Amino acid sequence: MSATCFGILLTGGASTRMGRDKATLEVGGESLARRSGGILAGATGPVLEVGPGRSGLPAVVETPPGSGPLAAVVAGWRRLVAQAGEKRSAVVLACDLPDLPRSLVEWLVAQPGDHSVVPVVDGRRQPLCARWSVADLERAAAQLAAGERSLREVFGPDAVFVAEDAWEGAAAAGELMDVDTPEDLVRRGLVVPEHGDDWIALSRSPLQTELAVRWATLPSCGAVVTFTGTVRDHADGREGVDLLVYEAYEAPALDRMRAVVADARARWSDLARVAVLHRLGRLCVGESAVSVVVSSPHRQDAFAAGSHVIDTVKETVPIWKYEQWHGGEDWGTRAQPVRSV
């Protein structure tokens, strides 16, 4: 598999809205650039970073630096062709996809034919998480030489744009979401908020519970209460549960989670900081599915508020789980009806 496609990792974006270099952002102790580079290196080869050398991979910089993704793709492909002595298609990957699984890159490589394969998310093409054909890479070089800088017309008539239902076996739609702003990182559960005392997040990465505890620990607080719900190996009438898949309507779910925390604050006015972090996607037995962290000057308020928050989140937030167990798979049993806070 690894010899069929080049891998091109783009790390040289300006990151203006993020306010810092996205390639150096860490998820689970690993930078986005190194994580993405490892995924590409495991599924394609040879692999090259186009950017300032953040990934640990061999790197090249487009000319002039910062001239956009089209120039970066062309620069990377030309270097790889010269290195390999032949033209190959390439998987092109931006480094700002913190939840991208290797399985999607492997799926792109494995697609039959020599055409470009471009996933589509919510009606939008994803050229920076796609397999580019030799023909379209040559088209990109010609467009760049003609003064073009946009990716809008880079794919020719043979390119295949793949709807979500065709590639979701390799990844969940949310796993192709990039991060552009600090607020994106907070909502995805990757960093604590810079301002405010509430941290509400839906995460496709392992929950940052220890980080939430440190964030909630304040000199004014004598109590920090933490609840973490983990995936167990059984459910009602279902032995040998080995996998859960959590799905959500993300915007309404985040709004409801905020409302739950606001309700808790109205009931216990002395609460300091509150974190509610919930996983989405595939989880195995023992993984953390939800964490609630509450700090307060007094333990009674922290315990009561934490219990109220987790119970109300389970009862009211539009998040559902799909269970896989020995002998079958289906939606979770005894699901709570969704009601108003």
C-alpha positions in Angstrom: 0.0 0.0 0.0 2.7 2.5 1.0 4.4 2.5 -2.4 1.2 3.5 -4.4 1.0 7.1 -3.3 3.2 9.9 -2.2 2.2 11.8 1.0 2.3 15.6 1.1 1.7 17.3 4.5 1.0 21.0 4.5 2.2 22.9 7.7 3.0 26.3 6.4 -0.4 28.2 6.9 -0.4 31.6 8.4 -2.7 30.5 11.3 -3.9 34.2 11.5 -7.2 33.4 13.2 -5.6 30.9 15.6 -3.1 33.5 16.7 -0.3 30.8 16.8 1.2 28.2 14.6 -1.5 25.4 14.3 1.2 22.9 13.4 2.7 23.1 16.9 -0.6 22.7 18.8 -0.6 19.6 20.9 -3.3 16.9 21.2 -2.6 14.2 23.7 1.0 15.3 24.1 1.8 15.3 20.4 1.8 18.2 18.0 -0.7 18.3 15.1 2.2 18.3 12.6 3.8 15.2 14.1 0.5 13.4 14.5 -0.5 14.1 10.9 2.9 13.3 9.6 2.8 9.9 11.4 -0.6 9.1 9.8 0.7 9.9 6.3 3.9 8.0 6.9 2.0 4.9 8.0 -0.1 4.8 4.8 1.9 6.4 2.0 5.4 6.8 0.9 7.7 8.6 0.4 6.3 11.5 2.5 7.3 15.1 2.6 6.3 18.1 4.7 5.8 21.4 2.9 6.4 24.0 5.6 8.9 25.0 8.2 9.8 21.5 9.4 7.4 20.9 12.3 6.6 17.3 11.6 9.9 15.5 11.8 9.5 14.5 8.1 11.8 15.8 5.4 10.6 19.3 4.5 10.6 21.7 1.6 9.3 25.3 1.4 7.3 26.6 -1.5 8.6 29.6 -3.4 7.9 32.2 -2.3 7.1 31.0 1.2 3.5 31.5 2.3 2.1 31.6 -1.3 -0.8 29.3 -0.5 -1.8 25.7 -0.6 -1.7 25.3 -4.4 1.9 26.4 -4.5 2.7 24.2 -1.5 1.1 21.1 -3.1 3.0 21.7 -6.4 6.3 22.2 -4.6 5.9 19.0 -2.6 4.9 16.9 -5.5 7.8 18.2 -7.7 10.3 17.4 -5.0 8.8 13.9 -4.5 8.9 13.2 -8.2 12.5 14.2 -8.4 13.3 12.0 -5.4 11.4 8.9 -6.6 12.2 9.3 -10.3 8.6 8.8 -11.2 5.2 10.5 -11.1 2.6 9.1 -8.6 -0.6 10.3 -7.2 -0.4 11.9 -3.7 -2.5 12.0 -0.6 -2.5 15.7 0.4 -3.2 16.5 4.0 -3.4 19.7 6.0 -2.1 19.4 9.5 -5.0 21.1 11.3 -7.3 18.0 11.5 -6.8 16.9 15.2 -9.2 13.9 15.0 -8.4 12.5 11.6 -7.9 8.7 11.8 -5.3 6.8 9.8 -8.1 4.6 8.5 -9.3 7.5 6.2 -5.9 8.0 4.7 -5.6 4.2 4.1 -9.1 4.3 2.5 -8.0 7.1 0.1 -4.9 5.1 -0.9 -6.9 1.9 -1.4 -9.5 3.4 -3.8 -9.3 1.8 -7.2 -8.4 3.7 -10.3 -6.0 6.5 -10.9 -8.4 9.5 -10.5 -8.5 12.0 -7.7 -10.7 11.0 -4.7 -12.0 13.9 -2.7 -14.3 13.5 0.4 -17.2 15.8 0.8 -18.4 17.1 4.2 -21.7 19.0 4.5 -21.6 19.7 0.8 -18.0 21.0 0.9 -15.1 19.4 -0.9 -12.0 18.6 1.1 -9.0 19.1 -1.2 -6.6 19.1 1.7 -7.7 15.7 2.9 -7.8 14.0 -0.5 -6.0 11.8 -3.0 -4.8 13.9 -6.0 -4.2 12.1 -9.3 -1.1 12.6 -11.4 -3.3 14.4 -14.0 -4.7 16.8 -11.4 -1.2 17.4 -9.9 0.0 18.3 -13.3 -3.1 20.5 -13.8 -2.2 22.2 -10.5 1.3 22.9 -11.7 0.0 24.4 -14.9 -2.5 26.6 -13.1 0.2 27.8 -10.7 2.5 28.7 -13.6 -0.5 30.7 -15.1 -0.8 32.8 -11.9 -3.6 30.9 -10.3 -3.5 30.6 -6.4 -6.9 29.0 -5.7 -7.8 25.3 -5.4 -11.3 25.9 -6.8 -10.6 24.5 -10.3 -7.7 22.2 -9.6 -9.7 18.9 -10.1 -10.5 17.8 -13.6 -13.5 15.9 -15.0 -12.3 12.5 -13.8 -12.1 13.5 -10.1 -14.5 11.6 -7.8 -16.2 13.6 -5.1 -17.3 11.2 -2.4 -20.3 11.8 -0.3 -20.2 11.1 3.5 -22.2 7.9 3.3 -19.5 6.3 1.1 -16.5 7.1 3.3 -18.0 7.1 6.8 -16.9 3.5 7.3 -13.4 4.8 7.4 -14.0 7.9 9.5 -16.8 9.9 11.1 -17.8 13.2 9.5 -16.7 15.1 12.6 -13.2 13.7 12.3 -12.6 15.8 9.2 -13.3 19.1 11.0 -10.3 21.4 11.1 -9.5 23.9 13.8 -9.1 27.6 12.9 -9.6 29.5 16.1 -8.9 29.2 19.9 -12.7 28.8 20.3 -12.6 25.7 18.0 -10.0 24.1 20.4 -12.1 24.8 23.4 -15.3 23.4 21.9 -13.4 20.3 20.8 -12.1 19.7 24.3 -8.4 20.2 23.4 -7.6 23.3 25.5 -9.1 25.1 28.5 -10.9 28.4 27.8 -8.7 31.5 28.2 -11.6 33.4 29.7 -14.7 32.5 31.7 -15.4 29.8 34.2 -17.3 27.3 32.1 -15.7 24.7 29.8 -18.2 22.9 27.6 -16.9 20.5 25.0 -17.7 17.6 22.7 -14.5 15.8 21.9 -13.4 13.1 19.5 -10.1 12.9 21.3 -9.5 11.4 24.7 -11.0 13.6 27.4 -8.6 16.0 29.1 -10.0 15.3 32.6 -6.7 16.0 34.4 -6.3 19.3 32.6 -9.9 20.2 33.6 -9.1 19.4 37.3 -6.0 21.7 37.2 -8.0 24.4 35.5 -10.8 24.2 38.1 -8.5 24.2 41.1 -8.4 27.7 42.5 -7.1 29.2 45.7 -10.6 30.3 46.7 -12.0 26.7 46.4 -11.9 24.0 49.1 -13.5 21.4 46.9 -13.0 20.1 43.4 -15.4 17.2 42.6 -14.8 15.1 39.5 -17.1 12.5 37.9 -15.8 10.4 35.0 -18.1 8.0 33.3 -16.3 5.1 31.5 -17.4 2.5 29.0 -18.3 -0.8 30.8 -18.4 -4.3 29.4 -22.1 -4.9 29.8 -25.5 -3.2 29.6 -29.0 -4.4 30.4 -29.4 -7.8 28.7 -26.2 -7.3 26.8 -23.1 -9.1 28.0 -19.7 -8.6 26.4 -20.1 -5.0 25.3 -16.8 -4.1 23.6 -17.6 -0.9 21.7 -19.8 2.2 21.9 -20.3 4.9 19.3 -21.5 8.3 20.5 -23.3 10.6 18.1 -24.8 14.1 18.7 -26.4 17.1 17.0 -23.4 19.1 18.0 -24.6 22.7 18.1 -27.8 21.9 20.0 -25.9 19.6 22.3 -23.4 22.3 23.2 -26.2 24.7 23.7 -28.0 22.3 26.0 -24.9 21.6 28.0 -24.4 25.3 28.5 -28.0 25.5 29.7 -27.4 22.7 32.2 -24.4 24.5 33.7 -26.3 27.8 33.8 -29.1 26.0 35.7 -26.6 24.6 38.2 -25.1 28.0 38.8 -28.6 29.4 39.5 -29.1 26.7 42.1 -25.7 26.9 43.7 -24.5 30.5 43.4 -21.0 29.8 45.0 -19.8 27.5 42.2 -16.4 28.6 40.8 -15.5 26.6 37.7 -17.5 23.9 35.9 -16.3 21.6 33.1 -18.5 19.3 31.1 -16.6 17.2 28.5 -18.3 14.5 26.5 -16.8 12.1 23.9 -18.1 11.5 20.4 -17.2 8.7 18.1 -16.0 5.2 18.8 -15.0 4.2 22.4 -13.8 0.9 23.7 -14.3 -0.6 27.2 -12.5 1.4 29.9 -12.3 4.7 27.9 -13.8 7.8 29.4 -17.1 8.9 27.9 -18.0 11.9 30.0 -16.3 14.0 32.6 -17.8 16.7 34.9 -15.5 18.8 37.1 -17.0 21.3 39.6 -15.1 23.5 42.0 -16.6 25.5 44.9 -15.6 26.9 48.3 -17.6 24.2 49.9 -17.8 20.4 49.3 -21.6 20.2 49.8 -22.2 22.5 46.8 -19.6 20.9 44.7 -21.0 17.4 45.3 -24.6 18.5 44.8 -23.9 20.5 41.6 -21.7 17.8 40.1 -24.5 15.2 40.6 -27.1 17.5 39.2 -25.0 18.3 36.1 -24.2 14.8 35.1 -27.8 13.6 35.7 -29.2 16.4 33.7 -26.7 16.0 30.9 -27.6 12.3 30.6 -31.4 13.2 30.6 -31.5 16.2 28.4 -28.6 16.5 26.0 -29.1 15.1 22.5 -26.3 12.6 22.5 -26.9 9.0 21.7 -24.9 5.8 22.0 -24.8 2.8 19.7 -23.6 -0.4 21.4 -21.8 -3.4 20.0 -21.8 -6.6 22.2 -21.3 -10.3 21.8 -24.2 -11.3 19.7 -25.4 -8.1 18.3 -25.4 -4.3 18.0 -28.1 -1.6 18.5 -28.8 1.7 20.2 -28.3 1.8 23.9 -31.0 0.4 26.2 -33.1 2.4 28.6 -32.3 5.6 26.9 -33.6 8.7 28.6 -36.2 10.8 26.7 -34.9 14.2 25.8 -36.7 16.9 27.8 -36.2 20.5 28.6 -33.9 21.6 31.4 
